Amino acid sequence: MSRYNLGVALVLAIVGFLLASQIRSAQRAASRVELPSLRVRELAILIQQQKEAQEALEAEIRRLQQRLNAYREALAQGKTLAGELSEEIQRYRMILGFTPVRGPGVVVILEEGRASPAIVKTQVQPPDLSGLVNELWSAGAEAIAINGFRILATTGFSQEGTTIIAGPYRLNPPFVIEAIGDPDTLKNQLGLPGGFVDGLRSVGFSVTIKEKEEIHLPPYRGSRGKRT
């Protein structure tokens, strides 16, 4: 019990004791009807004073009880707000990649397909990879990593030779994209007819999508600048 609650409880106990004592005293005084008339008038005045004091004490008890209730409500609300704030902080820490994260999601493997007379085998370009990642973000992915490297929604993609640069990371094919989120939602978004994945497949890329019960992603290791 906190010091505040203990203090209020002590006050209530004292007030209750005083009330009980005064009520018993008033009852004893009222029972003495054979006293002289002067004494009766004095007792009547005393009883009235005790009644007023009792009413004042009862009012004080109600005030203290209201304060105690208000304190308890504030304490409960404070815990609720603190819990919500803590959850919000954790959510932002996850979005910013400060902490490792785990949960269900999907694993997407993007690689060049085999060449055929109808399709010319092409190299994966930054827009191909960033477009696929954006599809996952828009489908509600909470966290994403490529080839084991955590990326953010602000991570930019560029190219150096055959290597794709994602923020501070150098990525080479095959590109394994792990996304944490609702597996059904993520998979359905990627599997939309005529969607981005269909477009990648139509130009010869191989896109494999698998659901996974638990994915572990590391924290982000680079700077958190704006996307380029």
Order of alpha helices (4+ residues) and beta strands (2+ residues): alpha-alpha-beta-alpha-beta-beta-beta-beta-beta-beta-alpha-alpha-beta
